[in-house]
Every structure is written in C-alpha cells, then in structure tokens.
Amino acid sequence: MFSKLALRNVRRSFRDYGVYLLTLTFGVCLFYTFNSIDGQGAMAYLSRNKNPMVEPIMMLVDIFSVFVAVVLACLILYANRFLLRRRKRELGTYLLLGLSQGQVSRLLFLETGLIGIVSLAAGLALGVAASFGMSALTLSMFEINVSGMLALTFSPKAAGKTALYFGVIFLLVMALSGVQVSKSKLIDLIHGERKNEVLKPRPLGVAVFQFVLGVICLLAAYAILLIFGMALAVAIPFLCFPMLGLGTLGTLLIFRSLSGFVMKFVQSRPGLYFRDLHVFTLRQWISKVHTTYLAQTVVCILLLLAIGITASSLGLNSTLSAMTDGEAPFDITVQNQSGDTELIDFDALFRAGGFDPEEKLAWSYDTVFYYNEKEVTGIEDASGAIRVSDYDALMVRQGQSAYAGPLPALLEWQEEDKLATGNLGLACVVIPDDMAGQLEPRRQVWSADYSPEDKEGTERQLLELVLPLRERLSVRPETRLSIYADMVGNKILALFLGLYLGFTFLLAAAAVLALQQLSQGADNTGRYAVLRRLGAEEKQMKRSAVQQVALAFLLPLALALVHSAVGMKAANDIIATAGRIDSAASSLVTAGVLLAVYGGYFLATALACGRMAKNA
C-alpha cells in the first residue's frame, strides 16, 4: 500500500518535484561526467603516450569530487526541506486520518527512494552524453587527428562511484526527513503555510547608510585587488583577509539595505508604485529580502566563484594554446649542436633509411647558424648569426613577411622563437648572405612540416632515423606533437577543474534561488486567491509572480557580474604575463554557460510560480 501511495504522490506532485528532480539529475550528471574522464579520448591518448599529467589530473579530480559531493549534499538537503515545507498540510492530513508518525516517515522514505532512483538513472544517461561532449571538447585541443578516439562510452567505475556517493546522500536525506516529521506537531503541519513573515520597516537613513558603507567596502576591496594584483593580494595574509572580508561585508550590507532603500525609492514614485500589482510585488519581495539577505550574499558569492573560475580556466587554456603555438612553428626541428665539427646531409640520411621526403613531407629546410664575431658583424650582444635568405625562408613558411631592415641586425627574442621548434638558445644576428663566408659554422638546424595524411607515422619514422645519430653527435630533435602532448595535460587539468567547480557553484546558486522562489510562490498561493477575489486579473498575478522571481535572480547576478569584472581583470593580468589571453572568447563561453544553467533555472522557476498564481 505504501509503495502505491508513494508512487502516486510522486506522479501527482511531479510539478512540485520538478526543480528538485532537475537539480538531482544535473548533480548526478555533473558528478559522473568529471569522474569518467579516465575513459575519455583525451585522457586515453595521454595515457597511451605515458604523459606524466595523467596521475595528477585523476588525483585532483578525486579530491575535488569529495568537495563537490559535500556541496551537492547540502544543496539536496536544502531542497528536501523545501519539499517538506510544501507538503506540511498534506502530511498533517495523513496524521489526522490515523497514520502514525512512523508510517508517514516510511512513506517519505519510499518517495525519496523513488526520486533518487529516477534522478540517478536520468543523471547517468545524461552524463554519458555529457561525457561524450566533454571528450569532444578536450580532443579538439589536439593538433593531430584523434577522431578515432571519439566514441560514446559508459564508465562502470564512474557510475559505481556516483551511485555510492549519491546513495549515501539519499540515505541521509531519508533519515533527516523522518526525524523532521517525527518531531513536528500536528498543529504546525496543518497551519504551517499560514505563517507570515513580519515586515519590519527600517528607517531610510539607516538603509542609505548601510548601502553607502557597503559600496565603500567593495571599492576598498577592489582597490586592494587591482593595485596589488591577485597573486600578491592572495599570497599575503594581511592583504588577502581584509580584501575578502571587505568584499563579503560590502555585499552583505548592500543586500541588507535593500529592504528599506528600495521600498522608499519606489514609494517616492506613486505612478510606478501603484501601477498594476507593484505594491503587492514589492512588499512580498522586500519581506523575503529583509530576512534572507544572508542567503542572497551566499548566492552572489557562489555566482562570483562560478563565473570567475569558469572564465579563468577558459582564458588560461587559450593562453596555453598561444604559448604552445609560439614554441612550435614547425612540425619537427632537429638541432645538430655539433655543426662546428660535422654537418649532416639529412636528405641523404632519410633516403638511405627508406624514407621519401618528397612524399612524406610538405616542406623542409636546412639552416646553418654561424658563430657571431664582432669584428665581422659589428654586433657584440649575440652568440649566433643567420643568413638573411635562411631567415626569410623560415619566416615565409610561417606566413610572416621577409626581413626588410638594415643588415646586420640583432633579432628580438620574439623573432628568435620563430626560427625553430623548441628552444634554439641563441641570440642571433641577421647577416647578408655573402658575410657568412667570413664566419665559422656553429649549429645546423633542420626543420620540416609533415604531409597531412599520417603525421604520427611520419614523425615516428623520422625519429627512428635521427635518434641513432646521438651516438656520435650532439643531436636534439623537438616536435610539435611532443610539445602539444606535454601542454595538453596542463590544459586538460585547468579546463576540467575549472569547469567542474564552475558548474558546481553555478548549479548550487541557481538551485538555491529556484527553491527559495518556489517556496515563496507556494506561500503566496493564498494571497493570490485573495487578490483574485478582489478583482485582480489572472495575467496581473502571473506577471507579479514572474517579477518577484526576476528580482530574486537578477539582483545577485548583477552584483556578481560587477565582482567578476574586477576579479577577471586581476586574473587576466596574471595569465597575460605568460602569454596572450583571448578574454572575449572566454567571456562569451562563460556567458553561454551562465545563460544555459542559470537562465534555465530562472525560466523553470518563473513558469512554476506563474502557474501557482494562475491556479490559486
């Protein structure tokens, strides 16, 4: 009987369970996706190539998964409290009909179990698809053809870990639900939805003072961050703690001042205040802000963390890509550092080993670097020299312009990086071709780009022919694939952890706000019924409900965006020291993620609250 009743209650109350089920499903999906990375294409490629970053990535994902599980557990417990509040009258009715508190607790236990099974199954199914998308995203970082590694896979290990963590969370929820019902009094359950919050008006002067003080605290925190920089401000305790304290206090004061500041501001404009149901909308919203400013502050900080971490991880990835491109202008560079004693005929070497350069290579060039002599070039601060024709050939291959300045000329360090894949290690002078006859050879550098058909196979054959030269010469090969493989480990680490934490904080912030507004919408059902009897139109009540949701969602987001703009400015200054950062692209992607998750929760909540007002 209890099983049928539990199943009927879940099916009947699906609208009440909608946001709860959505939050659980997203949580399971998020947890599975990032714990299944060991089977995704990028990690499989790194493991196959014995990249040292594989073990640290998996270790950090495991560590962060514990933190994420704790956050999701708190979120699910909060959501469960919302559901129990919605159903107080129903539970009290069960007690009036003769069920014992133990039987009601058992009913809740079964309902929670059903919700857990459904959300776990749906979350794992969605997680498999999300894992495929994550695999495609990370594989797109590689500069080689890895399409064969992209496949829809299921990770039993990640699924078992997800089921274990969420099973423990659901058992905790079941136990706490039973305890909460067993301690509740019948009269509190029957009349729980009739309890109203008391709106205590605050003097306008106090509200304005709190608002101004909050703005001053935020400006002081921003000044510390921008003047000293993020690295210095966070590393030094006497700068870090005041900065964080002032930022948190300023956010808290701004939200606390809204209950008096906004009310007086709108009341001073009668045309706005008395239009439609603005009186009701404003007072209902203010009554919640008056007592939930702590929650608003927490949501704002969660949004700040979500936006900042996601944008920073994406920005760091673009910077790492730019750094990698700068280190690898060609597919392969072989440096013969014994060029002063012997020069290698690479073309003959490869043909003798059965390698056809014309078939396997799209381009190749052999360059000789010379010892710089001040008496010849007239330039002292250089250890090497390169003929202008050789320099032009290397630059033109990269799409750069040929050298057009005076000769001889000392190259800037950025131009030296374009002469070879890997570290050349020479401060070079560009010299006229006829001047090279007066200088002694120092180093031979052979560079090439592979044909696009089989880059990995071509590189493997070349290295098999080049590496034996180390037995008698100082030969150092550097390849673009090896540099990318080393860098991709760092990129995946930054991307995975950034998105993992960013999605977690964003999900927590959106779900907390959604549950708050749904709870308020349920409490307002009786008030909407009174408004209907007083002659209010249905569309006015729906608009009022949506406006309350919009205010609750947009105010924390607006302040979080201001915080994020300042924080990202400081973070980008640090990232930019390592290379170029594409802040526009990272901001657009972050905005898309924010719109999808936060906007989705807002839309679902607004529709649900509007429906409650309509059905009052």
Number of C-alpha atoms within 10 A of each C-alpha: 7 14 13 11 13 20 17 13 14 18 12 11 12 13 13 19 17 14 20 23 22 17 26 26 24 22 30 27 27 25 27 29 28 24 22 25 22 19 17 26 25 26 24 15 18 18 15 9 12 12 17 12 19 19 13 13 21 18 11 13 21 14 11 16 21 12 14 21 19 14 16 23 21 15 22 25 18 17 25 20 18 19 17 17 18 19 18 20 19 14 22 23 15 15 17 12 8 9 13 13 20 13 16 20 21 19 22 23 20 20 21 20 18 16 19 21 16 14 22 24 17 18 27 27 17 18 26 20 17 19 28 19 17 20 23 19 15 18 23 14 18 17 13 15 14 14 11 7 15 15 14 14 14 19 19 10 14 20 22 12 16 25 20 12 17 23 16 12 20 21 15 14 24 22 15 17 21 19 14 13 20 15 9 13 10 19 11 14 20 18 12 17 19 11 9 10 11 10 15 11 13 16 11 17 11 13 21 17 15 22 23 16 17 24 19 15 23 24 15 16 24 19 14 19 24 16 11 13 17 20 14 14 20 16 10 10 11 10 16 18 13 16 22 18 14 20 22 19 18 25 27 21 23 25 25 23 24 21 26 22 22 16 18 16 12 16 14 11 10 9 9 13 18 13 9 15 18 18 16 19 19 20 15 19 19 20 17 18 20 21 16 15 20 16 18 24 23 18 24 26 23 23 30 26 22 28 29 24 26 29 29 26 22 25 27 28 25 22 23 23 21 16 16 21 16 17 22 24 24 25 23 25 26 24 24 24 18 17 21 16 11 14 17 16 10 16 14 12 13 16 11 11 12 10 18 13 20 11 9 20 18 12 15 19 15 17 20 21 25 24 21 27 17 12 8 13 22 11 16 12 12 17 18 21 31 24 20 22 16 18 19 17 16 23 18 12 16 13 8 12 11 14 14 8 8 9 13 19 17 20 14 11 12 9 12 18 18 22 26 27 27 24 14 17 12 16 16 26 28 23 23 17 12 9 14 21 9 13 16 16 22 21 23 21 24 19 23 22 22 21 16 13 11 12 18 13 11 18 18 10 15 18 15 11 16 16 13 11 14 11 8 8 16 12 19 16 18 21 23 23 18 15 17 22 21 17 20 26 20 19 22 22 19 22 22 22 20 22 23 23 20 27 25 23 24 23 25 24 27 24 27 23 22 28 23 21 26 24 20 20 26 20 19 21 18 15 15 24 16 13 19 17 10 9 8 15 14 17 12 18 26 21 19 24 31 25 18 23 26 16 14 20 24 12 14 24 21 13 19 23 17 12 23 22 15 16 21 21 15 19 23 20 15 15 18 15 10 13 17 17 24 17 19 11 14 20 19 12 14 22 14 13 19 21 13 12 17 22 15 13 24 24 16 16 28 24 16 24 29 23 17 20 28 19 12 17
